[in-house]
Amino acid sequence: MISTRKQVGRTEMTFDELRSQHQGHETRLEELRLKGFLTPEEEFEQKQLKKKKLRLKDQMEHIRRVAS
């Protein structure tokens, strides 16, 4: 059986990993925003990154609720 402390510690690590990924996606989106023109591939990437960011945000919110 895993102790509550270990579970919370793993949750925090997971939360940090999610936050790091979210920030990485935000950084790439900012790079794309600064470009004057996006190729079709970059437009597709931009859409995918936005979707991934939303999923990560939902996962982080879930962790916050569970940890409260």
PDB file as gemmi writes it, atoms N, CA and C in Angstrom:
CRYST1    1.000    1.000    1.000  90.00  90.00  90.00 P 1                      
ATOM      1  N   MET A   1       0.847  -1.189   0.000  1.00  0.00           N  
ATOM      2  CA  MET A   1       0.000   0.000   0.000  1.00  0.00           C  
ATOM      3  C   MET A   1       0.886   1.244   0.000  1.00  0.00           C  
ATOM      4  N   ILE A   2       0.540   2.242  -0.806  1.00  0.00           N  
ATOM      5  CA  ILE A   2       1.290   3.487  -0.889  1.00  0.00           C  
ATOM      6  C   ILE A   2       0.759   4.454   0.159  1.00  0.00           C  
ATOM      7  N   SER A   3       1.670   5.079   0.886  1.00  0.00           N  
ATOM      8  CA  SER A   3       1.232   6.028   1.901  1.00  0.00           C  
ATOM      9  C   SER A   3       0.669   7.278   1.251  1.00  0.00           C  
ATOM     10  N   THR A   4      -0.135   8.006   2.007  1.00  0.00           N  
ATOM     11  CA  THR A   4      -0.727   9.250   1.511  1.00  0.00           C  
ATOM     12  C   THR A   4       0.366  10.238   1.143  1.00  0.00           C  
ATOM     13  N   ARG A   5       1.404  10.304   1.928  1.00  0.00           N  
ATOM     14  CA  ARG A   5       2.494  11.236   1.652  1.00  0.00           C  
ATOM     15  C   ARG A   5       3.148  10.929   0.307  1.00  0.00           C  
ATOM     16  N   LYS A   6       3.394   9.672   0.028  1.00  0.00           N  
ATOM     17  CA  LYS A   6       3.983   9.288  -1.248  1.00  0.00           C  
ATOM     18  C   LYS A   6       3.029   9.610  -2.389  1.00  0.00           C  
ATOM     19  N   GLN A   7       1.743   9.389  -2.182  1.00  0.00           N  
ATOM     20  CA  GLN A   7       0.758   9.708  -3.217  1.00  0.00           C  
ATOM     21  C   GLN A   7       0.763  11.203  -3.502  1.00  0.00           C  
ATOM     22  N   VAL A   8       0.773  12.020  -2.474  1.00  0.00           N  
ATOM     23  CA  VAL A   8       0.797  13.467  -2.650  1.00  0.00           C  
ATOM     24  C   VAL A   8       2.092  13.883  -3.318  1.00  0.00           C  
ATOM     25  N   GLY A   9       3.213  13.306  -2.908  1.00  0.00           N  
ATOM     26  CA  GLY A   9       4.490  13.622  -3.537  1.00  0.00           C  
ATOM     27  C   GLY A   9       4.468  13.294  -5.013  1.00  0.00           C  
ATOM     28  N   ARG A  10       3.918  12.171  -5.379  1.00  0.00           N  
ATOM     29  CA  ARG A  10       3.830  11.793  -6.793  1.00  0.00           C  
ATOM     30  C   ARG A  10       2.880  12.732  -7.526  1.00  0.00           C  
ATOM     31  N   THR A  11       1.802  13.136  -6.882  1.00  0.00           N  
ATOM     32  CA  THR A  11       0.865  14.077  -7.492  1.00  0.00           C  
ATOM     33  C   THR A  11       1.566  15.397  -7.774  1.00  0.00           C  
ATOM     34  N   GLU A  12       2.357  15.870  -6.826  1.00  0.00           N  
ATOM     35  CA  GLU A  12       3.073  17.128  -7.026  1.00  0.00           C  
ATOM     36  C   GLU A  12       4.058  17.005  -8.177  1.00  0.00           C  
ATOM     37  N   MET A  13       4.748  15.883  -8.255  1.00  0.00           N  
ATOM     38  CA  MET A  13       5.694  15.683  -9.353  1.00  0.00           C  
ATOM     39  C   MET A  13       4.954  15.663 -10.683  1.00  0.00           C  
ATOM     40  N   THR A  14       3.846  14.972 -10.714  1.00  0.00           N  
ATOM     41  CA  THR A  14       3.050  14.920 -11.926  1.00  0.00           C  
ATOM     42  C   THR A  14       2.554  16.310 -12.280  1.00  0.00           C  
ATOM     43  N   PHE A  15       2.104  17.060 -11.289  1.00  0.00           N  
ATOM     44  CA  PHE A  15       1.632  18.412 -11.531  1.00  0.00           C  
ATOM     45  C   PHE A  15       2.754  19.268 -12.110  1.00  0.00           C  
ATOM     46  N   ASP A  16       3.941  19.145 -11.546  1.00  0.00           N  
ATOM     47  CA  ASP A  16       5.088  19.906 -12.054  1.00  0.00           C  
ATOM     48  C   ASP A  16       5.425  19.516 -13.488  1.00  0.00           C  
ATOM     49  N   GLU A  17       5.342  18.244 -13.779  1.00  0.00           N  
ATOM     50  CA  GLU A  17       5.594  17.786 -15.147  1.00  0.00           C  
ATOM     51  C   GLU A  17       4.556  18.353 -16.109  1.00  0.00           C  
ATOM     52  N   LEU A  18       3.304  18.328 -15.693  1.00  0.00           N  
ATOM     53  CA  LEU A  18       2.240  18.880 -16.530  1.00  0.00           C  
ATOM     54  C   LEU A  18       2.432  20.375 -16.749  1.00  0.00           C  
ATOM     55  N   ARG A  19       2.767  21.077 -15.684  1.00  0.00           N  
ATOM     56  CA  ARG A  19       2.988  22.521 -15.781  1.00  0.00           C  
ATOM     57  C   ARG A  19       4.160  22.827 -16.703  1.00  0.00           C  
ATOM     58  N   SER A  20       5.207  22.029 -16.619  1.00  0.00           N  
ATOM     59  CA  SER A  20       6.369  22.215 -17.478  1.00  0.00           C  
ATOM     60  C   SER A  20       6.004  22.009 -18.952  1.00  0.00           C  
ATOM     61  N   GLN A  21       5.251  20.973 -19.223  1.00  0.00           N  
ATOM     62  CA  GLN A  21       4.805  20.717 -20.598  1.00  0.00           C  
ATOM     63  C   GLN A  21       3.911  21.861 -21.086  1.00  0.00           C  
ATOM     64  N   HIS A  22       3.010  22.307 -20.228  1.00  0.00           N  
ATOM     65  CA  HIS A  22       2.105  23.407 -20.565  1.00  0.00           C  
ATOM     66  C   HIS A  22       2.911  24.658 -20.925  1.00  0.00           C  
ATOM     67  N   GLN A  23       3.928  24.964 -20.118  1.00  0.00           N  
ATOM     68  CA  GLN A  23       4.761  26.131 -20.380  1.00  0.00           C  
ATOM     69  C   GLN A  23       5.548  25.961 -21.682  1.00  0.00           C  
ATOM     70  N   GLY A  24       6.023  24.764 -21.952  1.00  0.00           N  
ATOM     71  CA  GLY A  24       6.732  24.507 -23.194  1.00  0.00           C  
ATOM     72  C   GLY A  24       5.847  24.747 -24.409  1.00  0.00           C  
ATOM     73  N   HIS A  25       4.597  24.318 -24.304  1.00  0.00           N  
ATOM     74  CA  HIS A  25       3.652  24.556 -25.402  1.00  0.00           C  
ATOM     75  C   HIS A  25       3.381  26.051 -25.557  1.00  0.00           C  
ATOM     76  N   GLU A  26       3.261  26.745 -24.439  1.00  0.00           N  
ATOM     77  CA  GLU A  26       3.021  28.188 -24.487  1.00  0.00           C  
ATOM     78  C   GLU A  26       4.195  28.913 -25.143  1.00  0.00           C  
ATOM     79  N   THR A  27       5.400  28.487 -24.831  1.00  0.00           N  
ATOM     80  CA  THR A  27       6.593  29.089 -25.427  1.00  0.00           C  
ATOM     81  C   THR A  27       6.586  28.900 -26.945  1.00  0.00           C  
ATOM     82  N   ARG A  28       6.270  27.693 -27.382  1.00  0.00           N  
ATOM     83  CA  ARG A  28       6.226  27.432 -28.826  1.00  0.00           C  
ATOM     84  C   ARG A  28       5.106  28.226 -29.493  1.00  0.00           C  
ATOM     85  N   LEU A  29       3.954  28.332 -28.842  1.00  0.00           N  
ATOM     86  CA  LEU A  29       2.863  29.121 -29.399  1.00  0.00           C  
ATOM     87  C   LEU A  29       3.256  30.589 -29.534  1.00  0.00           C  
ATOM     88  N   GLU A  30       3.993  31.096 -28.578  1.00  0.00           N  
ATOM     89  CA  GLU A  30       4.456  32.485 -28.656  1.00  0.00           C  
ATOM     90  C   GLU A  30       5.401  32.666 -29.844  1.00  0.00           C  
ATOM     91  N   GLU A  31       6.268  31.690 -30.065  1.00  0.00           N  
ATOM     92  CA  GLU A  31       7.162  31.746 -31.230  1.00  0.00           C  
ATOM     93  C   GLU A  31       6.349  31.802 -32.522  1.00  0.00           C  
ATOM     94  N   LEU A  32       5.302  31.004 -32.584  1.00  0.00           N  
ATOM     95  CA  LEU A  32       4.462  30.982 -33.775  1.00  0.00           C  
ATOM     96  C   LEU A  32       3.694  32.302 -33.938  1.00  0.00           C  
ATOM     97  N   ARG A  33       3.249  32.879 -32.800  1.00  0.00           N  
ATOM     98  CA  ARG A  33       2.530  34.150 -32.857  1.00  0.00           C  
ATOM     99  C   ARG A  33       3.407  35.271 -33.398  1.00  0.00           C  
ATOM    100  N   LEU A  34       4.691  35.208 -33.111  1.00  0.00           N  
ATOM    101  CA  LEU A  34       5.610  36.267 -33.526  1.00  0.00           C  
ATOM    102  C   LEU A  34       5.960  36.202 -35.009  1.00  0.00           C  
ATOM    103  N   LYS A  35       5.672  35.086 -35.633  1.00  0.00           N  
ATOM    104  CA  LYS A  35       5.947  34.961 -37.064  1.00  0.00           C  
ATOM    105  C   LYS A  35       4.916  35.755 -37.856  1.00  0.00           C  
ATOM    106  N   GLY A  36       5.312  36.347 -38.934  1.00  0.00           N  
ATOM    107  CA  GLY A  36       4.379  37.105 -39.755  1.00  0.00           C  
ATOM    108  C   GLY A  36       3.448  36.215 -40.546  1.00  0.00           C  
ATOM    109  N   PHE A  37       3.912  35.038 -40.888  1.00  0.00           N  
ATOM    110  CA  PHE A  37       3.140  34.125 -41.722  1.00  0.00           C  
ATOM    111  C   PHE A  37       3.389  32.701 -41.252  1.00  0.00           C  
ATOM    112  N   LEU A  38       2.332  31.912 -41.163  1.00  0.00           N  
ATOM    113  CA  LEU A  38       2.480  30.508 -40.777  1.00  0.00           C  
ATOM    114  C   LEU A  38       2.229  29.612 -41.983  1.00  0.00           C  
ATOM    115  N   THR A  39       3.081  28.621 -42.118  1.00  0.00           N  
ATOM    116  CA  THR A  39       2.866  27.616 -43.149  1.00  0.00           C  
ATOM    117  C   THR A  39       1.668  26.758 -42.724  1.00  0.00           C  
ATOM    118  N   PRO A  40       1.097  26.009 -43.635  1.00  0.00           N  
ATOM    119  CA  PRO A  40       0.000  25.108 -43.239  1.00  0.00           C  
ATOM    120  C   PRO A  40       0.416  24.141 -42.125  1.00  0.00           C  
ATOM    121  N   GLU A  41       1.657  23.694 -42.159  1.00  0.00           N  
ATOM    122  CA  GLU A  41       2.154  22.796 -41.108  1.00  0.00           C  
ATOM    123  C   GLU A  41       2.212  23.513 -39.760  1.00  0.00           C  
ATOM    124  N   GLU A  42       2.643  24.764 -39.785  1.00  0.00           N  
ATOM    125  CA  GLU A  42       2.712  25.537 -38.541  1.00  0.00           C  
ATOM    126  C   GLU A  42       1.310  25.853 -38.015  1.00  0.00           C  
ATOM    127  N   GLU A  43       0.374  26.111 -38.899  1.00  0.00           N  
ATOM    128  CA  GLU A  43      -1.005  26.343 -38.471  1.00  0.00           C  
ATOM    129  C   GLU A  43      -1.570  25.091 -37.803  1.00  0.00           C  
ATOM    130  N   PHE A  44      -1.274  23.933 -38.396  1.00  0.00           N  
ATOM    131  CA  PHE A  44      -1.711  22.667 -37.807  1.00  0.00           C  
ATOM    132  C   PHE A  44      -1.057  22.471 -36.444  1.00  0.00           C  
ATOM    133  N   GLU A  45       0.244  22.735 -36.362  1.00  0.00           N  
ATOM    134  CA  GLU A  45       0.963  22.619 -35.089  1.00  0.00           C  
ATOM    135  C   GLU A  45       0.349  23.537 -34.039  1.00  0.00           C  
ATOM    136  N   GLN A  46       0.030  24.753 -34.437  1.00  0.00           N  
ATOM    137  CA  GLN A  46      -0.559  25.722 -33.520  1.00  0.00           C  
ATOM    138  C   GLN A  46      -1.890  25.194 -32.954  1.00  0.00           C  
ATOM    139  N   LYS A  47      -2.722  24.652 -33.804  1.00  0.00           N  
ATOM    140  CA  LYS A  47      -4.004  24.097 -33.355  1.00  0.00           C  
ATOM    141  C   LYS A  47      -3.800  22.931 -32.400  1.00  0.00           C  
ATOM    142  N   GLN A  48      -2.844  22.068 -32.731  1.00  0.00           N  
ATOM    143  CA  GLN A  48      -2.573  20.915 -31.876  1.00  0.00           C  
ATOM    144  C   GLN A  48      -2.034  21.348 -30.520  1.00  0.00           C  
ATOM    145  N   LEU A  49      -1.147  22.334 -30.515  1.00  0.00           N  
ATOM    146  CA  LEU A  49      -0.588  22.828 -29.256  1.00  0.00           C  
ATOM    147  C   LEU A  49      -1.666  23.431 -28.370  1.00  0.00           C  
ATOM    148  N   LYS A  50      -2.586  24.151 -28.954  1.00  0.00           N  
ATOM    149  CA  LYS A  50      -3.685  24.739 -28.175  1.00  0.00           C  
ATOM    150  C   LYS A  50      -4.532  23.643 -27.541  1.00  0.00           C  
ATOM    151  N   LYS A  51      -4.814  22.592 -28.276  1.00  0.00           N  
ATOM    152  CA  LYS A  51      -5.591  21.471 -27.737  1.00  0.00           C  
ATOM    153  C   LYS A  51      -4.837  20.779 -26.607  1.00  0.00           C  
ATOM    154  N   LYS A  52      -3.534  20.571 -26.810  1.00  0.00           N  
ATOM    155  CA  LYS A  52      -2.716  19.923 -25.782  1.00  0.00           C  
ATOM    156  C   LYS A  52      -2.668  20.765 -24.521  1.00  0.00           C  
ATOM    157  N   LYS A  53      -2.526  22.087 -24.694  1.00  0.00           N  
ATOM    158  CA  LYS A  53      -2.498  22.979 -23.533  1.00  0.00           C  
ATOM    159  C   LYS A  53      -3.794  22.885 -22.738  1.00  0.00           C  
ATOM    160  N   LEU A  54      -4.922  22.830 -23.434  1.00  0.00           N  
ATOM    161  CA  LEU A  54      -6.203  22.713 -22.740  1.00  0.00           C  
ATOM    162  C   LEU A  54      -6.312  21.399 -21.974  1.00  0.00           C  
ATOM    163  N   ARG A  55      -5.852  20.316 -22.588  1.00  0.00           N  
ATOM    164  CA  ARG A  55      -5.872  19.019 -21.891  1.00  0.00           C  
ATOM    165  C   ARG A  55      -4.994  19.057 -20.647  1.00  0.00           C  
ATOM    166  N   LEU A  56      -3.805  19.639 -20.785  1.00  0.00           N  
ATOM    167  CA  LEU A  56      -2.905  19.742 -19.640  1.00  0.00           C  
ATOM    168  C   LEU A  56      -3.515  20.590 -18.533  1.00  0.00           C  
ATOM    169  N   LYS A  57      -4.144  21.682 -18.917  1.00  0.00           N  
ATOM    170  CA  LYS A  57      -4.786  22.553 -17.932  1.00  0.00           C  
ATOM    171  C   LYS A  57      -5.887  21.797 -17.194  1.00  0.00           C  
ATOM    172  N   ASP A  58      -6.679  21.017 -17.916  1.00  0.00           N  
ATOM    173  CA  ASP A  58      -7.724  20.204 -17.291  1.00  0.00           C  
ATOM    174  C   ASP A  58      -7.124  19.190 -16.323  1.00  0.00           C  
ATOM    175  N   GLN A  59      -6.022  18.557 -16.712  1.00  0.00           N  
ATOM    176  CA  GLN A  59      -5.368  17.584 -15.843  1.00  0.00           C  
ATOM    177  C   GLN A  59      -4.820  18.260 -14.583  1.00  0.00           C  
ATOM    178  N   MET A  60      -4.231  19.435 -14.746  1.00  0.00           N  
ATOM    179  CA  MET A  60      -3.711  20.152 -13.576  1.00  0.00           C  
ATOM    180  C   MET A  60      -4.843  20.552 -12.637  1.00  0.00           C  
ATOM    181  N   GLU A  61      -5.948  20.999 -13.191  1.00  0.00           N  
ATOM    182  CA  GLU A  61      -7.101  21.367 -12.365  1.00  0.00           C  
ATOM    183  C   GLU A  61      -7.650  20.157 -11.629  1.00  0.00           C  
ATOM    184  N   HIS A  62      -7.691  19.023 -12.279  1.00  0.00           N  
ATOM    185  CA  HIS A  62      -8.144  17.793 -11.627  1.00  0.00           C  
ATOM    186  C   HIS A  62      -7.240  17.461 -10.437  1.00  0.00           C  
ATOM    187  N   ILE A  63      -5.945  17.561 -10.630  1.00  0.00           N  
ATOM    188  CA  ILE A  63      -4.997  17.280  -9.545  1.00  0.00           C  
ATOM    189  C   ILE A  63      -5.215  18.259  -8.399  1.00  0.00           C  
ATOM    190  N   ARG A  64      -5.435  19.523  -8.700  1.00  0.00           N  
ATOM    191  CA  ARG A  64      -5.687  20.519  -7.648  1.00  0.00           C  
ATOM    192  C   ARG A  64      -6.920  20.144  -6.833  1.00  0.00           C  
ATOM    193  N   ARG A  65      -7.990  19.738  -7.527  1.00  0.00           N  
ATOM    194  CA  ARG A  65      -9.219  19.383  -6.828  1.00  0.00           C  
ATOM    195  C   ARG A  65      -9.030  18.155  -5.957  1.00  0.00           C  
ATOM    196  N   VAL A  66      -8.342  17.162  -6.463  1.00  0.00           N  
ATOM    197  CA  VAL A  66      -8.130  15.918  -5.712  1.00  0.00           C  
ATOM    198  C   VAL A  66      -7.235  16.172  -4.497  1.00  0.00           C  
ATOM    199  N   ALA A  67      -6.242  17.030  -4.656  1.00  0.00           N  
ATOM    200  CA  ALA A  67      -5.299  17.289  -3.570  1.00  0.00           C  
ATOM    201  C   ALA A  67      -5.901  18.174  -2.480  1.00  0.00           C  
ATOM    202  N   SER A  68      -6.985  18.873  -2.778  1.00  0.00           N  
ATOM    203  CA  SER A  68      -7.599  19.783  -1.792  1.00  0.00           C  
ATOM    204  C   SER A  68      -8.344  19.038  -0.721  1.00  0.00           C  
TER     205      SER A  68                                                      
END                                                                             
